[in-house]
Amino acid sequence: MSTQFLIYLFVGATFALYIGIALWTRAGSTSEYYVASKGVHPVLNGMATGADWMSAASFISMAGIIAFAGYDGSVYLMGWTGGYVLLAMCLAPYLRKFGKFTVPEFIGTRYYSQTARMVAVVCVIFISFTYVAGQMRGVGIVFSRYLEVSIETGVVIGMAIVFFYSVLGGMKGITYTQVAQYCVMIFAYMVPAIFISIMITGNPIPQLGFGSEVTGTGQSVLERLNGLGAELGFTPYTDGSKSTTDVFFITMALMVGTAGLPHVIVRFFTTPTVKDARKSAGYALLFIAVLYTTAPAVAAFARTNLLTSIPNTSYEEAPNWFKTWENSGLIGWLDKNNDGVIQYGPGAAFAGKPTYSAERGDVGQRMLTNEPTAAGNEVYVDNDIMVLANPEIAGLPGWVIALIAAGGLAAALSTAAGLLLVISTSISHDLLKSNLMPTISEKKELLAARIAAGLAVVIAGLFGIYPPGFVAQVVAFAFGLAAASFFPAIVMGIFYKRMNKEGAIAGMVVGLTFTFAYIIYFKFINPTATANEWWFGISPEGIGTLGMIFNFVVAFVVSRMTAPPPEHIQHLVEDIRVPRGAGAAVDH
C-alpha cells in the first residue's frame, strides 16, 4: 500500500473512532455537558488530562523549537512540565473540593461578586481563543502536508471535526474522545522516536539514546550535533542566546500560566471525589512524562537528520521529503548564487509569507515573495514541521508516516475541543445562566452552550488561518495571559482568606491589561524591537510573569485598603483547605 493511502486510512480510522465515541457519549444534561456528571475514573481522567495538556504545541512544535533553538528551547520543556506539577499538587484538589462547574464560577463565588465572575469570563475567552489559535494552526499544518490541501483548507476540515464531537458530546464526549486521542498521540510520538533512536545510536530507548554515542562516530549525540552545526556556521546547539533574566521570566510565565489554564483546571471537576482528583493528577503526570522526556531526544535526532540530509546537495538530487514539504509551504529553497546547490546556514533565506502555486507549476524557489534578506542561507524550514517530517527525513516506513499524521491531529484536536468547551460553558453558564438569563431552563442552557461552541469553532478557525506566530509561540502567549490573570486570583482565593473582591478584580484587570498590551505592542505594533527595547530585557513570551507580579501586588494592596470579605466567605476558604481524605467533594 502507498504511503498516501495509509495516511488516509489511519486518519480516517481515528476520525471515525472520535465521532463514534461522541455519538456514544452524547451529553443529555448540563451536568454531563459541563463536567461529565463528575463520574470519570481517575485513570481515564489522567489520560484525558494528558491529551488535553499535550496540545499541538507539545506534540508538533515543542521539539521543533528545541531542534532549532537548542538550549534556549528548554524554557518550554521546563515551564510546561513544572507548571503541571504546580497545578496538580497545589491547586487542583482544592478547586475540586470547591465543587463548581467552571473557573469563573469559583472566582464569582469565592469573591462574592458577579463583577469578578464577569472579569473571569473575559479572561477565559482571551486565554482560550489565544490558545486555540495554535491548535487550529496545528490541524491546518498536518492536513496541508498529509492530505495535500492548503493550510487554510486543513483548518476548515479540522473545524468541522471538532465542531461535531465537542458540540454533541460536551465534557462527557470530549473526555472519552481524549482518552482515545491520548493513546493515538503517544503511540504516534514514541514509535518513530524509538525507530530513529535505534538508527542513530543503536539504543531503543530515546531518553537513553539522547545521551548515547552516535553509531560509528565516537561522539555523543550533542557533540555530533554541535560539530555538524559548527561546520555550517550555526551557534553550538548547547549554547543559549537568551539572557538569564528572560529565560527565568519565560519559564515562570509558562509554569504559573499552566496553573491558570481553565481547560486543564476543569478536568479535575470531572472526578467523583477529591481523592480521585489527586489520583488523576498523578496519573496525568505519568502519562505526560512519557512524551516530555522524549521530546529533547526527538529534537536532537531531527536536527541531526536535517543537517546531514540537505546541505550542499543539488536540488535535483534533493530527497523526496524536501520537495514534498515544499508543496505545503513549510519548507523552501531560494538559489541565491544560481549554482543549483542547496546551501543551508544561519540567517533567513528570504522575507515574506511562504507561497506556492500549483497552477503555475512552480519548481524550486517556491517560497520567494520578497528580495533575499540574508546571505549564506538558501533554505527556510518552519519550526512546526520537525516532528512531522522527522520520519520522512529518516526514511522510515510509510505506516510510521501515517501514524505521525494521525498523532499530530489527535494532539491538536484534543486540546482544541477542551478549549472550545471552556469557552461555551463560560458563555452559557457564567454569562447567561448566572447573569443575563437566570431563569433559563436547563434544556435552553444546553442549547446555548452548543451554539456558543459552534461560534467559538468559527472564530478559532479564523485565528488558525491568520495566526500571530508559530504554534508554540502562540500558545506561550496564552500561558502568559493565564499567569497574569487567573493564577494570582486562584492562589489567593485558596490560601489567603483576607483577599476580597475589590482586590481580586483590580489585580485581574491590571495583570491581564498590562500583559495583553505588552504582547500586542511588541508582536504587532513594533515587532522588530530588540531585547534592549523590552522592559528589563523581558520578551513578550515572558512578560506574563511581570503581569502576575503586578496582579499580586495590586490585589494585595487594594484588599488591605478595603473591607475584608464576609465571615461566611472566610469560613468557606478555611473549609476548602481542610483535608478530607477520600471523602466526596462538598458543593458550596
Buried (B, 14 or more C-beta within 10 A) or exposed (E): EEBBEBBBBBBEEBBEBBBEBBEEBBBEBBBBBBBBBBBBBBBBBBBBBBBBBBBBBBBBBBBBBBBBBBBBBBBBBBBBBBBBBBBBEBBBBBBBBBBBBBBBBBBBBBBBBEEBBBBBBBBBBBBBBBBBBBBBBBBBBBBBBBBBBBBBBBBBBBBEBBBBBBBBBBBBBBBBBBBBBBBBBBEBBBBBBBBBBBBBBEBEBBBEBBBBBBEEEEBBBBBBBBBBBEEBEBBBBEEBEBBEBBBBBBBBBBBBBBBBBBBBBBBBBBBBBBBBBBBBBEBBBEBBEBBBBBBBBBBBBBBBBBBEBBBEBEBEEBEEBBBBBBBBBBBBBBBBEEEEBBBBBEEEBBEEEBEBEEEEEBEBBBBBEEEBEBEBBBBBBBBBBBBBBBBBBBBBEBBBBBBBBBBBBBBBBBBBBBBBBBBBBBBBBBBBBBEEBEEBEEEBBBEBBBBBBBEBBEBBBBBBBEBBBBBBBBBBBBBBBBBBBBBBBBBBBBBBBEBBBBBBBBBBBBBBBBBBEBBBEBBEEEEEBEEEEBEEBBBBBBBBBBBBBBBBBBBBEBBEEEEEBEEEBBEBBEEBEEEBEEEBBEEE
